Amino acid sequence: MGRSIFISLALASLLVGVVSARDWNILNQLKGLSSSSSQNGIVSSGVSTNLKRYCESWRINVEVHNVRNFDVVPQECVSHVKKYMTSSQYEDDVERAVDEVILHFGSMCCTKNKCDGMDAWIFDIDDTLLSTIPYHEKNGFFGGEKLNSTKFEDWMRKRKAPPVPHMVKLYHDIRERGIKIFLVSSRKEYLRSATVDNLIQAGYYGWSNLILRGIEDEHKEVKQYMSEKRTWLMGLGYRVWGVMGSQWSSFAGCPLPKRTFKLPNSIYYVA
């Protein structure tokens, strides 16, 4: 059995140079393993168990930002990522992040009766307030191939994205504290009408500003765009108590807010 897997890996290594990004897979990357690695069970009859552990390790390393700039989820891990992102564990993980935001409020001096109107909070939108999971469920992607921006934007125009679990309550908790909410998204400006409608239908309203990418921002990396919007906001005198997003690019660059909160998302990577 072990010899058969080894032969398969050797053949795969010959083809790895010609496969497309969506065909990239973990097993192909094991071609350089030593015999000791094989003896340790990485290539063995227990390969499926080890693959599951590898995929979970890969997902965790995406979340802690060790794995960066990936174009697609490793093909063998697509089902694992799908299982997690549609599980109660994902919802529990989001809820824990929300709990940490509530704890963060304890360090804030601003209350509804004392605010001067210059306390602010920034939310990203996709997979922070609105979930894209239904899109991936319908198209069967879950990161297994590069996102088709045209199809994705067509889906956005349908205004059917549901709220991310627990986020509507957090959103209004923050708003009712007298903190101004700014929505900063890498969505294009021409999606404004659909985005506003979808947000309201999902239960979000009362934000101070919705900032989308205009023509002048289209060629900027997301992290630069997000950083510039924070610079603009803080330049107006706002104290940004927190930024919440599902991508590390939501927080990259300066100036830094007082806290950042990342929601889990290993389906795609946005730089």
Summary of the structure (lengths in Angstrom):
residues: 271
radius of gyration: 21.2
end to end distance: 41.6
largest distance: 71.9
contacts: 777
relative contact order: 0.14
helix: 49%
strand: 12%
